Amino acid sequence: MPGLGAEFAGVKVLTMSAGNAAVGLPKIQGVYVLFDARTLAPVACLDAAELTLLRTSATTALAVKHILAADPRRLGPDGETPGPCRLVIFGTGPQAWRHIEAIAAITEIAEVVVVGRSAAKIASVVETCNASGITARGGTVSEVGDADIVVCVTSSTTPLFEGKLVQPHAVVAAIGSHGLDAREVGPELARRADVVVEARASAMRESGDLIPARSAEEWALEQIVNLSELVRGGLVRSRERPALYTGVGMAWQDLAIASAIYNQRLG
């Protein structure tokens, strides 16, 4: 995944081996090489798996922050700030805690409800949250109906919950995997939500959460907002519709985070 900016260029090389867990190794391994954009001299080499964890959770938090800010229901009649959010997270892998941590940095969290297949892994995420001062517990799919924010960080090929459970004020972020076989949310939710994506072209190529919900012609008529438009105030929330952010991962995110890390280390 190569990227080029004004100051730096970079490329990420990853390997994926499903059998690595059995021998105590990460499923995803790799390196990210950062280059000076003018001379193309290599200036840093970073752990690509760690970089992916950072940039994915940071991008999700950016999207959720601005989606929440675009919702007039988040302010009371006197303009008071909203109360803490209830977060339901699907998944217990490395991205789960990183996303909880990132969401906690952009909004106050009343409680985290962790939903997963392994009781031991759920307990581990809950323990990490509680040790960090974030109230958390294990839960069930039905608790989506009481959530303000739902984050999906799984490799599921079937929808994780029924779209009708999501309340109109809620924000759903589905970013666990990409590709036409990925299905963290179903067509019902994609059709009834205000949709935000990283970029429209990549979403229409790679997002298994969106592509099955409508034809390409139908999606072209929808008001899909990209991240650039979102952060500039381009999202107008509908009172009767929840919001759905779905991301597939893009090279500029790696470059932005790697560049920031390098410049920070230089002081």
C-alpha positions, 0 to 999 in steps of 0.5 A: 500500500504505497502513499505519497505526501508533500513531506514523506512517502511510504509503503506498507508490506504485510503478510497474513497467516491464519495458522500463526496463532497456533504457534504463538505468532500474530496473524498479520505481520509486516513493515512500513518504510517511510521515505523523504518525499524529496530525496526518496531516502528511507528515514524510518521503518515501523511495525506495520501491524502496530501502525494498522492498529493505530491508523484504523482506530484513529480514523474510526474515532475521527469519523465518530467524533464528527458524526456525533457533532453533526447530530442536533439531537446531541444538544439539549434545548439550552445548548448543553453538552450531551451526556456520556455514550453507551458503547457496544463493541463487537469483537475481542481482537487487538482492534477492540481495545484500540477502538475503545481507547480511541472512542474514549478520547473523543467522547465520554463513555458511560459503559462499554458492552463487549460482544464476542464468541469467546468468554475468555477473550471478552473477559480480557477486553473487559479487564483491560477497560476496567483497569484503564478506568472505563466501565465495561462488561460482557453483553449480548447482541440485543444490547445494540438497541440501547447503544449510542455507538456500535463499533464492529471490529470482526472478520464476520461474513454475516451481519452481526445484528439485525439493523432494526435494533439500531436506534435513530440517534445511534452511530454504527462503525463497521471497519473490521474487514473489507472485501465483497465477502465481509458482512458486519452489517446487513443491507437493511441498516445500510439502506436506512442509515446516513452513510459515511465512507473514507472515499466513495470510489473505494467503498463502491469497490470493496465494501461488502457492507454497502455493495449488496444493499443497493445497485451501483446506480441506486448508490449513485443517487444517495448522499454518501458523505466521505471523510473529507466532507464530514470533517468540513461539516458536510454531513446533515443528519436525518432525525429518523435515520441512524448513521453508518460509517464503514471503512476499508482502509486506505494508504493515506491513513498509514502515511499520515500516522507514520509521518506524525510518529516520525516528526514527533520522535524528532521533537 
